[in-house]
Amino acid sequence: YGRLRGWNVLYICGTDEYGTATENKAREEGLTPKQICDKYHAVHSSIYKWFQIGFDFFGRTTTEKQTQ
């Protein structure tokens, strides 16, 4: 919406790898939190691409910059 209005915007999103929901889902699927995030980051990325949702950055909370 902001871009359509001509506003200067930055659209970012990402996979939260540190939450309780992540840990619970990993346990449920018999995976580590990293494995579950690898799986769902790819799934979400493909869904966003299919819907033509274009983030300026779609990252993960375990990147060095995010961790700092």
N, CA, C and O atoms as a Maestro MAE file, in Angstrom:
{
 s_m_m2io_version
 :::
 2.0.0
}

f_m_ct {
 s_m_title
 :::
 protein
 m_atom[272] {
  # First column is atom index #
  i_m_mmod_type
  r_m_x_coord
  r_m_y_coord
  r_m_z_coord
  i_m_residue_number
  s_m_chain_name
  s_m_pdb_residue_name
  s_m_pdb_atom_name
  i_m_atomic_number
  :::
  1 25 0.823 -1.187 0.000 1 A "TYR " " N  " 7
  2 3 0.000 0.000 0.000 1 A "TYR " " CA " 6
  3 2 0.867 1.250 0.000 1 A "TYR " " C  " 6
  4 15 0.638 2.191 -0.760 1 A "TYR " " O  " 8
  5 25 1.877 1.235 0.879 2 A "GLY " " N  " 7
  6 3 2.754 2.399 0.966 2 A "GLY " " CA " 6
  7 2 3.483 2.685 -0.332 2 A "GLY " " C  " 6
  8 15 3.628 3.843 -0.723 2 A "GLY " " O  " 8
  9 25 3.934 1.653 -0.991 3 A "ARG " " N  " 7
  10 3 4.616 1.849 -2.278 3 A "ARG " " CA " 6
  11 2 3.656 2.374 -3.335 3 A "ARG " " C  " 6
  12 15 4.013 3.242 -4.132 3 A "ARG " " O  " 8
  13 25 2.444 1.847 -3.336 4 A "LEU " " N  " 7
  14 3 1.456 2.338 -4.299 4 A "LEU " " CA " 6
  15 2 1.159 3.817 -4.078 4 A "LEU " " C  " 6
  16 15 0.824 4.542 -5.015 4 A "LEU " " O  " 8
  17 25 1.285 4.247 -2.843 5 A "ARG " " N  " 7
  18 3 1.077 5.663 -2.513 5 A "ARG " " CA " 6
  19 2 2.307 6.517 -2.787 5 A "ARG " " C  " 6
  20 15 2.264 7.742 -2.674 5 A "ARG " " O  " 8
  21 25 3.413 5.853 -3.152 6 A "GLY " " N  " 7
  22 3 4.639 6.577 -3.432 6 A "GLY " " CA " 6
  23 2 5.491 6.876 -2.213 6 A "GLY " " C  " 6
  24 15 6.412 7.691 -2.279 6 A "GLY " " O  " 8
  25 25 5.188 6.221 -1.102 7 A "TRP " " N  " 7
  26 3 5.954 6.438 0.119 7 A "TRP " " CA " 6
  27 2 7.279 5.684 0.052 7 A "TRP " " C  " 6
  28 15 7.382 4.656 -0.617 7 A "TRP " " O  " 8
  29 25 8.270 6.189 0.735 8 A "ASN " " N  " 7
  30 3 9.555 5.519 0.846 8 A "ASN " " CA " 6
  31 2 9.436 4.487 1.974 8 A "ASN " " C  " 6
  32 15 9.433 4.845 3.151 8 A "ASN " " O  " 8
  33 25 9.339 3.217 1.609 9 A "VAL " " N  " 7
  34 3 9.111 2.170 2.608 9 A "VAL " " CA " 6
  35 2 10.167 1.079 2.503 9 A "VAL " " C  " 6
  36 15 10.806 0.910 1.465 9 A "VAL " " O  " 8
  37 25 10.337 0.351 3.580 10 A "LEU " " N  " 7
  38 3 11.198 -0.819 3.635 10 A "LEU " " CA " 6
  39 2 10.338 -1.952 4.176 10 A "LEU " " C  " 6
  40 15 9.828 -1.867 5.294 10 A "LEU " " O  " 8
  41 25 10.176 -3.006 3.394 11 A "TYR " " N  " 7
  42 3 9.285 -4.107 3.740 11 A "TYR " " CA " 6
  43 2 10.138 -5.318 4.115 11 A "TYR " " C  " 6
  44 15 10.734 -5.957 3.248 11 A "TYR " " O  " 8
  45 25 10.194 -5.628 5.410 12 A "ILE " " N  " 7
  46 3 11.015 -6.741 5.877 12 A "ILE " " CA " 6
  47 2 10.179 -7.723 6.693 12 A "ILE " " C  " 6
  48 15 9.168 -7.366 7.298 12 A "ILE " " O  " 8
  49 25 10.635 -8.956 6.685 13 A "CYS " " N  " 7
  50 3 9.973 -10.012 7.445 13 A "CYS " " CA " 6
  51 2 11.009 -11.112 7.640 13 A "CYS " " C  " 6
  52 15 12.092 -11.063 7.058 13 A "CYS " " O  " 8
  53 25 10.677 -12.094 8.453 14 A "GLY " " N  " 7
  54 3 11.622 -13.177 8.639 14 A "GLY " " CA " 6
  55 2 11.089 -14.300 9.497 14 A "GLY " " C  " 6
  56 15 9.984 -14.240 10.037 14 A "GLY " " O  " 8
  57 25 11.906 -15.317 9.604 15 A "THR " " N  " 7
  58 3 11.603 -16.485 10.409 15 A "THR " " CA " 6
  59 2 12.172 -16.286 11.809 15 A "THR " " C  " 6
  60 15 13.377 -16.093 11.974 15 A "THR " " O  " 8
  61 25 11.303 -16.331 12.814 16 A "ASP " " N  " 7
  62 3 11.739 -16.194 14.203 16 A "ASP " " CA " 6
  63 2 12.177 -17.562 14.708 16 A "ASP " " C  " 6
  64 15 11.356 -18.461 14.887 16 A "ASP " " O  " 8
  65 25 13.466 -17.708 14.933 17 A "GLU " " N  " 7
  66 3 14.004 -19.006 15.305 17 A "GLU " " CA " 6
  67 2 14.189 -19.203 16.798 17 A "GLU " " C  " 6
  68 15 14.697 -20.239 17.225 17 A "GLU " " O  " 8
  69 25 13.786 -18.229 17.597 18 A "TYR " " N  " 7
  70 3 14.049 -18.308 19.025 18 A "TYR " " CA " 6
  71 2 12.786 -18.481 19.877 18 A "TYR " " C  " 6
  72 15 12.892 -18.522 21.102 18 A "TYR " " O  " 8
  73 25 11.630 -18.581 19.290 19 A "GLY " " N  " 7
  74 3 10.396 -18.606 20.047 19 A "GLY " " CA " 6
  75 2 10.006 -19.977 20.577 19 A "GLY " " C  " 6
  76 15 10.492 -21.009 20.114 19 A "GLY " " O  " 8
  77 25 9.128 -19.958 21.545 20 A "THR " " N  " 7
  78 3 8.601 -21.189 22.126 20 A "THR " " CA " 6
  79 2 7.829 -21.991 21.091 20 A "THR " " C  " 6
  80 15 7.911 -23.219 21.069 20 A "THR " " O  " 8
  81 25 7.082 -21.306 20.232 21 A "ALA " " N  " 7
  82 3 6.320 -22.009 19.195 21 A "ALA " " CA " 6
  83 2 7.254 -22.796 18.273 21 A "ALA " " C  " 6
  84 15 6.928 -23.906 17.852 21 A "ALA " " O  " 8
  85 25 8.399 -22.222 17.968 22 A "THR " " N  " 7
  86 3 9.385 -22.909 17.124 22 A "THR " " CA " 6
  87 2 9.882 -24.173 17.811 22 A "THR " " C  " 6
  88 15 9.950 -25.237 17.195 22 A "THR " " O  " 8
  89 25 10.223 -24.053 19.067 23 A "GLU " " N  " 7
  90 3 10.721 -25.213 19.813 23 A "GLU " " CA " 6
  91 2 9.653 -26.300 19.921 23 A "GLU " " C  " 6
  92 15 9.949 -27.484 19.753 23 A "GLU " " O  " 8
  93 25 8.421 -25.900 20.201 24 A "ASN " " N  " 7
  94 3 7.333 -26.882 20.318 24 A "ASN " " CA " 6
  95 2 7.064 -27.584 18.992 24 A "ASN " " C  " 6
  96 15 6.854 -28.797 18.969 24 A "ASN " " O  " 8
  97 25 7.066 -26.843 17.893 25 A "LYS " " N  " 7
  98 3 6.821 -27.441 16.577 25 A "LYS " " CA " 6
  99 2 7.959 -28.385 16.204 25 A "LYS " " C  " 6
  100 15 7.722 -29.445 15.625 25 A "LYS " " O  " 8
  101 25 9.173 -28.011 16.526 26 A "ALA " " N  " 7
  102 3 10.321 -28.882 16.250 26 A "ALA " " CA " 6
  103 2 10.190 -30.199 17.010 26 A "ALA " " C  " 6
  104 15 10.402 -31.272 16.446 26 A "ALA " " O  " 8
  105 25 9.845 -30.112 18.275 27 A "ARG " " N  " 7
  106 3 9.640 -31.341 19.076 27 A "ARG " " CA " 6
  107 2 8.536 -32.200 18.467 27 A "ARG " " C  " 6
  108 15 8.675 -33.416 18.339 27 A "ARG " " O  " 8
  109 25 7.440 -31.545 18.094 28 A "GLU " " N  " 7
  110 3 6.294 -32.256 17.512 28 A "GLU " " CA " 6
  111 2 6.685 -33.025 16.253 28 A "GLU " " C  " 6
  112 15 6.200 -34.131 16.015 28 A "GLU " " O  " 8
  113 25 7.565 -32.430 15.449 29 A "GLU " " N  " 7
  114 3 7.965 -33.064 14.186 29 A "GLU " " CA " 6
  115 2 9.264 -33.864 14.316 29 A "GLU " " C  " 6
  116 15 9.758 -34.402 13.325 29 A "GLU " " O  " 8
  117 25 9.818 -33.946 15.526 30 A "GLY " " N  " 7
  118 3 11.035 -34.715 15.738 30 A "GLY " " CA " 6
  119 2 12.269 -34.093 15.097 30 A "GLY " " C  " 6
  120 15 13.180 -34.803 14.671 30 A "GLY " " O  " 8
  121 25 12.294 -32.761 15.031 31 A "LEU " " N  " 7
  122 3 13.400 -32.038 14.416 31 A "LEU " " CA " 6
  123 2 14.027 -31.077 15.414 31 A "LEU " " C  " 6
  124 15 13.464 -30.818 16.478 31 A "LEU " " O  " 8
  125 25 15.185 -30.557 15.069 32 A "THR " " N  " 7
  126 3 15.789 -29.499 15.873 32 A "THR " " CA " 6
  127 2 15.124 -28.178 15.493 32 A "THR " " C  " 6
  128 15 14.520 -28.086 14.424 32 A "THR " " O  " 8
  129 25 15.221 -27.157 16.340 33 A "PRO " " N  " 7
  130 3 14.679 -25.857 15.956 33 A "PRO " " CA " 6
  131 2 15.267 -25.339 14.638 33 A "PRO " " C  " 6
  132 15 14.541 -24.747 13.838 33 A "PRO " " O  " 8
  133 25 16.560 -25.549 14.399 34 A "LYS " " N  " 7
  134 3 17.166 -25.106 13.143 34 A "LYS " " CA " 6
  135 2 16.545 -25.845 11.958 34 A "LYS " " C  " 6
  136 15 16.236 -25.234 10.935 34 A "LYS " " O  " 8
  137 25 16.364 -27.153 12.095 35 A "GLN " " N  " 7
  138 3 15.774 -27.941 11.008 35 A "GLN " " CA " 6
  139 2 14.344 -27.489 10.713 35 A "GLN " " C  " 6
  140 15 13.959 -27.376 9.550 35 A "GLN " " O  " 8
  141 25 13.561 -27.234 11.751 36 A "ILE " " N  " 7
  142 3 12.177 -26.804 11.536 36 A "ILE " " CA " 6
  143 2 12.150 -25.437 10.849 36 A "ILE " " C  " 6
  144 15 11.305 -25.179 9.992 36 A "ILE " " O  " 8
  145 25 13.079 -24.573 11.233 37 A "CYS " " N  " 7
  146 3 13.139 -23.246 10.612 37 A "CYS " " CA " 6
  147 2 13.635 -23.322 9.183 37 A "CYS " " C  " 6
  148 15 13.158 -22.579 8.325 37 A "CYS " " O  " 8
  149 25 14.586 -24.206 8.907 38 A "ASP " " N  " 7
  150 3 15.028 -24.419 7.524 38 A "ASP " " CA " 6
  151 2 13.834 -24.834 6.662 38 A "ASP " " C  " 6
  152 15 13.636 -24.327 5.558 38 A "ASP " " O  " 8
  153 25 13.050 -25.761 7.193 39 A "LYS " " N  " 7
  154 3 11.889 -26.285 6.468 39 A "LYS " " CA " 6
  155 2 10.852 -25.187 6.209 39 A "LYS " " C  " 6
  156 15 10.445 -24.973 5.067 39 A "LYS " " O  " 8
  157 25 10.434 -24.503 7.255 40 A "TYR " " N  " 7
  158 3 9.350 -23.538 7.105 40 A "TYR " " CA " 6
  159 2 9.786 -22.214 6.474 40 A "TYR " " C  " 6
  160 15 8.967 -21.520 5.872 40 A "TYR " " O  " 8
  161 25 11.048 -21.864 6.604 41 A "HIS " " N  " 7
  162 3 11.538 -20.666 5.911 41 A "HIS " " CA " 6
  163 2 11.398 -20.879 4.403 41 A "HIS " " C  " 6
  164 15 10.971 -19.978 3.682 41 A "HIS " " O  " 8
  165 25 11.754 -22.060 3.937 42 A "ALA " " N  " 7
  166 3 11.630 -22.384 2.508 42 A "ALA " " CA " 6
  167 2 10.158 -22.423 2.077 42 A "ALA " " C  " 6
  168 15 9.802 -21.904 1.019 42 A "ALA " " O  " 8
  169 25 9.315 -23.039 2.899 43 A "VAL " " N  " 7
  170 3 7.879 -23.108 2.583 43 A "VAL " " CA " 6
  171 2 7.282 -21.708 2.493 43 A "VAL " " C  " 6
  172 15 6.598 -21.379 1.523 43 A "VAL " " O  " 8
  173 25 7.544 -20.886 3.506 44 A "HIS " " N  " 7
  174 3 6.991 -19.535 3.521 44 A "HIS " " CA " 6
  175 2 7.526 -18.706 2.354 44 A "HIS " " C  " 6
  176 15 6.784 -17.947 1.731 44 A "HIS " " O  " 8
  177 25 8.792 -18.856 2.072 45 A "SER " " N  " 7
  178 3 9.407 -18.119 0.969 45 A "SER " " CA " 6
  179 2 8.711 -18.446 -0.356 45 A "SER " " C  " 6
  180 15 8.434 -17.549 -1.153 45 A "SER " " O  " 8
  181 25 8.435 -19.714 -0.586 46 A "SER " " N  " 7
  182 3 7.771 -20.106 -1.842 46 A "SER " " CA " 6
  183 2 6.322 -19.608 -1.890 46 A "SER " " C  " 6
  184 15 5.834 -19.230 -2.955 46 A "SER " " O  " 8
  185 25 5.643 -19.606 -0.757 47 A "ILE " " N  " 7
  186 3 4.267 -19.100 -0.713 47 A "ILE " " CA " 6
  187 2 4.242 -17.600 -1.018 47 A "ILE " " C  " 6
  188 15 3.411 -17.133 -1.797 47 A "ILE " " O  " 8
  189 25 5.155 -16.854 -0.401 48 A "TYR " " N  " 7
  190 3 5.208 -15.418 -0.656 48 A "TYR " " CA " 6
  191 2 5.506 -15.146 -2.127 48 A "TYR " " C  " 6
  192 15 4.933 -14.238 -2.729 48 A "TYR " " O  " 8
  193 25 6.404 -15.938 -2.694 49 A "LYS " " N  " 7
  194 3 6.747 -15.771 -4.111 49 A "LYS " " CA " 6
  195 2 5.509 -16.045 -4.982 49 A "LYS " " C  " 6
  196 15 5.241 -15.305 -5.929 49 A "LYS " " O  " 8
  197 25 4.753 -17.111 -4.658 50 A "TRP " " N  " 7
  198 3 3.566 -17.471 -5.419 50 A "TRP " " CA " 6
  199 2 2.524 -16.348 -5.378 50 A "TRP " " C  " 6
  200 15 1.877 -16.052 -6.383 50 A "TRP " " O  " 8
  201 25 2.372 -15.730 -4.206 51 A "PHE " " N  " 7
  202 3 1.425 -14.625 -4.058 51 A "PHE " " CA " 6
  203 2 2.003 -13.288 -4.521 51 A "PHE " " C  " 6
  204 15 1.346 -12.252 -4.415 51 A "PHE " " O  " 8
  205 25 3.224 -13.316 -5.031 52 A "GLN " " N  " 7
  206 3 3.923 -12.120 -5.509 52 A "GLN " " CA " 6
  207 2 4.072 -11.075 -4.402 52 A "GLN " " C  " 6
  208 15 3.911 -9.875 -4.624 52 A "GLN " " O  " 8
  209 25 4.384 -11.571 -3.205 53 A "ILE " " N  " 7
  210 3 4.683 -10.684 -2.080 53 A "ILE " " CA " 6
  211 2 6.191 -10.482 -2.098 53 A "ILE " " C  " 6
  212 15 6.950 -11.427 -1.883 53 A "ILE " " O  " 8
  213 25 6.618 -9.271 -2.351 54 A "GLY " " N  " 7
  214 3 8.037 -8.996 -2.499 54 A "GLY " " CA " 6
  215 2 8.605 -8.217 -1.331 54 A "GLY " " C  " 6
  216 15 8.454 -6.999 -1.245 54 A "GLY " " O  " 8
  217 25 9.258 -8.931 -0.438 55 A "PHE " " N  " 7
  218 3 9.924 -8.272 0.676 55 A "PHE " " CA " 6
  219 2 11.232 -7.656 0.176 55 A "PHE " " C  " 6
  220 15 11.866 -8.182 -0.739 55 A "PHE " " O  " 8
  221 25 11.624 -6.551 0.779 56 A "ASP " " N  " 7
  222 3 12.963 -6.030 0.521 56 A "ASP " " CA " 6
  223 2 14.000 -6.953 1.145 56 A "ASP " " C  " 6
  224 15 15.108 -7.106 0.631 56 A "ASP " " O  " 8
  225 25 13.621 -7.565 2.261 57 A "PHE " " N  " 7
  226 3 14.485 -8.542 2.914 57 A "PHE " " CA " 6
  227 2 13.616 -9.531 3.670 57 A "PHE " " C  " 6
  228 15 12.792 -9.137 4.496 57 A "PHE " " O  " 8
  229 25 13.797 -10.816 3.388 58 A "PHE " " N  " 7
  230 3 13.129 -11.889 4.120 58 A "PHE " " CA " 6
  231 2 14.221 -12.739 4.743 58 A "PHE " " C  " 6
  232 15 14.845 -13.556 4.065 58 A "PHE " " O  " 8
  233 25 14.449 -12.547 6.033 59 A "GLY " " N  " 7
  234 3 15.592 -13.171 6.688 59 A "GLY " " CA " 6
  235 2 15.228 -14.116 7.798 59 A "GLY " " C  " 6
  236 15 14.130 -14.669 7.862 59 A "GLY " " O  " 8
  237 25 16.200 -14.277 8.672 60 A "ARG " " N  " 7
  238 3 16.056 -15.176 9.817 60 A "ARG " " CA " 6
  239 2 16.685 -14.515 11.032 60 A "ARG " " C  " 6
  240 15 17.622 -13.727 10.905 60 A "ARG " " O  " 8
  241 25 16.169 -14.837 12.203 61 A "THR " " N  " 7
  242 3 16.670 -14.188 13.415 61 A "THR " " CA " 6
  243 2 18.022 -14.723 13.869 61 A "THR " " C  " 6
  244 15 18.593 -14.201 14.827 61 A "THR " " O  " 8
  245 25 18.549 -15.749 13.210 62 A "THR " " N  " 7
  246 3 19.851 -16.283 13.595 62 A "THR " " CA " 6
  247 2 21.002 -15.677 12.795 62 A "THR " " C  " 6
  248 15 22.149 -16.087 12.971 62 A "THR " " O  " 8
  249 25 20.725 -14.723 11.932 63 A "THR " " N  " 7
  250 3 21.825 -14.086 11.207 63 A "THR " " CA " 6
  251 2 22.703 -13.328 12.202 63 A "THR " " C  " 6
  252 15 22.246 -12.943 13.278 63 A "THR " " O  " 8
  253 25 23.951 -13.119 11.837 64 A "GLU " " N  " 7
  254 3 24.883 -12.434 12.735 64 A "GLU " " CA " 6
  255 2 24.381 -11.042 13.104 64 A "GLU " " C  " 6
  256 15 24.427 -10.647 14.268 64 A "GLU " " O  " 8
  257 25 23.904 -10.306 12.109 65 A "LYS " " N  " 7
  258 3 23.414 -8.937 12.368 65 A "LYS " " CA " 6
  259 2 22.207 -8.949 13.303 65 A "LYS " " C  " 6
  260 15 22.133 -8.143 14.230 65 A "LYS " " O  " 8
  261 25 21.267 -9.854 13.065 66 A "GLN " " N  " 7
  262 3 20.069 -9.932 13.906 66 A "GLN " " CA " 6
  263 2 20.434 -10.344 15.337 66 A "GLN " " C  " 6
  264 15 19.856 -9.836 16.297 66 A "GLN " " O  " 8
  265 25 21.386 -11.257 15.473 67 A "THR " " N  " 7
  266 3 21.791 -11.725 16.787 67 A "THR " " CA " 6
  267 2 22.433 -10.609 17.605 67 A "THR " " C  " 6
  268 15 22.229 -10.522 18.816 67 A "THR " " O  " 8
  269 25 23.214 -9.751 16.933 68 A "GLN " " N  " 7
  270 3 23.820 -8.613 17.621 68 A "GLN " " CA " 6
  271 2 22.744 -7.699 18.150 68 A "GLN " " C  " 6
  272 15 23.049 -6.677 18.764 68 A "GLN " " O  " 8
  :::
 }
 m_bond[271] {
  # First column is bond index #
  i_m_from
  i_m_to
  i_m_order
  :::
  1 1 2 1
  2 2 3 1
  3 3 4 2
  4 3 5 1
  5 5 6 1
  6 6 7 1
  7 7 8 2
  8 7 9 1
  9 9 10 1
  10 10 11 1
  11 11 12 2
  12 11 13 1
  13 13 14 1
  14 14 15 1
  15 15 16 2
  16 15 17 1
  17 17 18 1
  18 18 19 1
  19 19 20 2
  20 19 21 1
  21 21 22 1
  22 22 23 1
  23 23 24 2
  24 23 25 1
  25 25 26 1
  26 26 27 1
  27 27 28 2
  28 27 29 1
  29 29 30 1
  30 30 31 1
  31 31 32 2
  32 31 33 1
  33 33 34 1
  34 34 35 1
  35 35 36 2
  36 35 37 1
  37 37 38 1
  38 38 39 1
  39 39 40 2
  40 39 41 1
  41 41 42 1
  42 42 43 1
  43 43 44 2
  44 43 45 1
  45 45 46 1
  46 46 47 1
  47 47 48 2
  48 47 49 1
  49 49 50 1
  50 50 51 1
  51 51 52 2
  52 51 53 1
  53 53 54 1
  54 54 55 1
  55 55 56 2
  56 55 57 1
  57 57 58 1
  58 58 59 1
  59 59 60 2
  60 59 61 1
  61 61 62 1
  62 62 63 1
  63 63 64 2
  64 63 65 1
  65 65 66 1
  66 66 67 1
  67 67 68 2
  68 67 69 1
  69 69 70 1
  70 70 71 1
  71 71 72 2
  72 71 73 1
  73 73 74 1
  74 74 75 1
  75 75 76 2
  76 75 77 1
  77 77 78 1
  78 78 79 1
  79 79 80 2
  80 79 81 1
  81 81 82 1
  82 82 83 1
  83 83 84 2
  84 83 85 1
  85 85 86 1
  86 86 87 1
  87 87 88 2
  88 87 89 1
  89 89 90 1
  90 90 91 1
  91 91 92 2
  92 91 93 1
  93 93 94 1
  94 94 95 1
  95 95 96 2
  96 95 97 1
  97 97 98 1
  98 98 99 1
  99 99 100 2
  100 99 101 1
  101 101 102 1
  102 102 103 1
  103 103 104 2
  104 103 105 1
  105 105 106 1
  106 106 107 1
  107 107 108 2
  108 107 109 1
  109 109 110 1
  110 110 111 1
  111 111 112 2
  112 111 113 1
  113 113 114 1
  114 114 115 1
  115 115 116 2
  116 115 117 1
  117 117 118 1
  118 118 119 1
  119 119 120 2
  120 119 121 1
  121 121 122 1
  122 122 123 1
  123 123 124 2
  124 123 125 1
  125 125 126 1
  126 126 127 1
  127 127 128 2
  128 127 129 1
  129 129 130 1
  130 130 131 1
  131 131 132 2
  132 131 133 1
  133 133 134 1
  134 134 135 1
  135 135 136 2
  136 135 137 1
  137 137 138 1
  138 138 139 1
  139 139 140 2
  140 139 141 1
  141 141 142 1
  142 142 143 1
  143 143 144 2
  144 143 145 1
  145 145 146 1
  146 146 147 1
  147 147 148 2
  148 147 149 1
  149 149 150 1
  150 150 151 1
  151 151 152 2
  152 151 153 1
  153 153 154 1
  154 154 155 1
  155 155 156 2
  156 155 157 1
  157 157 158 1
  158 158 159 1
  159 159 160 2
  160 159 161 1
  161 161 162 1
  162 162 163 1
  163 163 164 2
  164 163 165 1
  165 165 166 1
  166 166 167 1
  167 167 168 2
  168 167 169 1
  169 169 170 1
  170 170 171 1
  171 171 172 2
  172 171 173 1
  173 173 174 1
  174 174 175 1
  175 175 176 2
  176 175 177 1
  177 177 178 1
  178 178 179 1
  179 179 180 2
  180 179 181 1
  181 181 182 1
  182 182 183 1
  183 183 184 2
  184 183 185 1
  185 185 186 1
  186 186 187 1
  187 187 188 2
  188 187 189 1
  189 189 190 1
  190 190 191 1
  191 191 192 2
  192 191 193 1
  193 193 194 1
  194 194 195 1
  195 195 196 2
  196 195 197 1
  197 197 198 1
  198 198 199 1
  199 199 200 2
  200 199 201 1
  201 201 202 1
  202 202 203 1
  203 203 204 2
  204 203 205 1
  205 205 206 1
  206 206 207 1
  207 207 208 2
  208 207 209 1
  209 209 210 1
  210 210 211 1
  211 211 212 2
  212 211 213 1
  213 213 214 1
  214 214 215 1
  215 215 216 2
  216 215 217 1
  217 217 218 1
  218 218 219 1
  219 219 220 2
  220 219 221 1
  221 221 222 1
  222 222 223 1
  223 223 224 2
  224 223 225 1
  225 225 226 1
  226 226 227 1
  227 227 228 2
  228 227 229 1
  229 229 230 1
  230 230 231 1
  231 231 232 2
  232 231 233 1
  233 233 234 1
  234 234 235 1
  235 235 236 2
  236 235 237 1
  237 237 238 1
  238 238 239 1
  239 239 240 2
  240 239 241 1
  241 241 242 1
  242 242 243 1
  243 243 244 2
  244 243 245 1
  245 245 246 1
  246 246 247 1
  247 247 248 2
  248 247 249 1
  249 249 250 1
  250 250 251 1
  251 251 252 2
  252 251 253 1
  253 253 254 1
  254 254 255 1
  255 255 256 2
  256 255 257 1
  257 257 258 1
  258 258 259 1
  259 259 260 2
  260 259 261 1
  261 261 262 1
  262 262 263 1
  263 263 264 2
  264 263 265 1
  265 265 266 1
  266 266 267 1
  267 267 268 2
  268 267 269 1
  269 269 270 1
  270 270 271 1
  271 271 272 2
  :::
 }
}
